[in-house]
Amino acid sequence: MKRVWAPWRIQYILSKKPKNCFFCIKKTKGYRKRKFILTESTHAFVMLNTYPYTTGHLMVVPYRHVADLDGLRPDEISDFFMLVRYSCSALKKAIKPDGLNIGANLGKSAGAGAEDHFHFHIVARWDGDHNFLPVIGQTMAMPQYLEETYARLLPHFQPDKV
């Protein structure tokens, strides 16, 4: 049997889990880098998923704590989807994926880990990246650390371009 080492997971496994929503970010000194936030707009922000499906797995999150699209005002929806579009463009430039998966898991039965704070996932995909590991081994092979991915993507997520 082969082993896939994921030593960064132990920090999450052993850590005290917050009772508050992890998407409701407090803007303290260094919060963007600590939370892997790439950019912010008026009503939403883009962050790396800290437990990604693949390198460059982003989440677009509204600031306001709402469970689904119905909870967002028209100005928030417009801002949110402009940030989704901007994020797709930035990902294409930064890491050149062959395609993107975009979507939301609405509700626990749909796979939502944070079922009461709506967000979209943007997952970069490459031809040939489909393999047996996630299906049989229930394991994701990540070719790059989050800190390296963050540094690579950050120049493509500048506030003046949103």
Secondary structure in CASP SS format (residue, H / E / C, confidence):
PFRMAT SS
TARGET T0000
AUTHOR 0000-0000-0000
METHOD secondary structure of the structure
MODEL  1
M C 1.00
K C 1.00
R C 1.00
V C 1.00
W C 1.00
A C 1.00
P C 1.00
W C 1.00
R H 1.00
I H 1.00
Q H 1.00
Y H 1.00
I H 1.00
L H 1.00
S C 1.00
K C 1.00
K C 1.00
P C 1.00
K C 1.00
N C 1.00
C C 1.00
F C 1.00
F C 1.00
C C 1.00
I C 1.00
K C 1.00
K C 1.00
T C 1.00
K C 1.00
G C 1.00
Y H 1.00
R H 1.00
K H 1.00
R H 1.00
K C 1.00
F C 1.00
I E 1.00
L E 1.00
T E 1.00
E E 1.00
S C 1.00
T C 1.00
H C 1.00
A E 1.00
F E 1.00
V E 1.00
M E 1.00
L E 1.00
N C 1.00
T C 1.00
Y C 1.00
P C 1.00
Y C 1.00
T C 1.00
T C 1.00
G C 1.00
H C 1.00
L E 1.00
M E 1.00
V E 1.00
V E 1.00
P E 1.00
Y C 1.00
R C 1.00
H C 1.00
V C 1.00
A C 1.00
D C 1.00
L H 1.00
D H 1.00
G H 1.00
L C 1.00
R C 1.00
P H 1.00
D H 1.00
E H 1.00
I H 1.00
S H 1.00
D H 1.00
F H 1.00
F H 1.00
M H 1.00
L H 1.00
V H 1.00
R H 1.00
Y H 1.00
S H 1.00
C H 1.00
S H 1.00
A H 1.00
L H 1.00
K H 1.00
K H 1.00
A H 1.00
I H 1.00
K C 1.00
P C 1.00
D C 1.00
G E 1.00
L E 1.00
N E 1.00
I E 1.00
G E 1.00
A C 1.00
N C 1.00
L C 1.00
G C 1.00
K H 1.00
S H 1.00
A H 1.00
G C 1.00
A C 1.00
G C 1.00
A C 1.00
E C 1.00
D C 1.00
H C 1.00
F C 1.00
H C 1.00
F E 1.00
H E 1.00
I E 1.00
V E 1.00
A E 1.00
R E 1.00
W C 1.00
D C 1.00
G C 1.00
D C 1.00
H C 1.00
N C 1.00
F C 1.00
L H 1.00
P H 1.00
V H 1.00
I H 1.00
G C 1.00
Q C 1.00
T C 1.00
M C 1.00
A C 1.00
M C 1.00
P C 1.00
Q C 1.00
Y C 1.00
L H 1.00
E H 1.00
E H 1.00
T H 1.00
Y H 1.00
A H 1.00
R H 1.00
L H 1.00
L H 1.00
P H 1.00
H H 1.00
F C 1.00
Q C 1.00
P H 1.00
D H 1.00
K H 1.00
V C 1.00
END
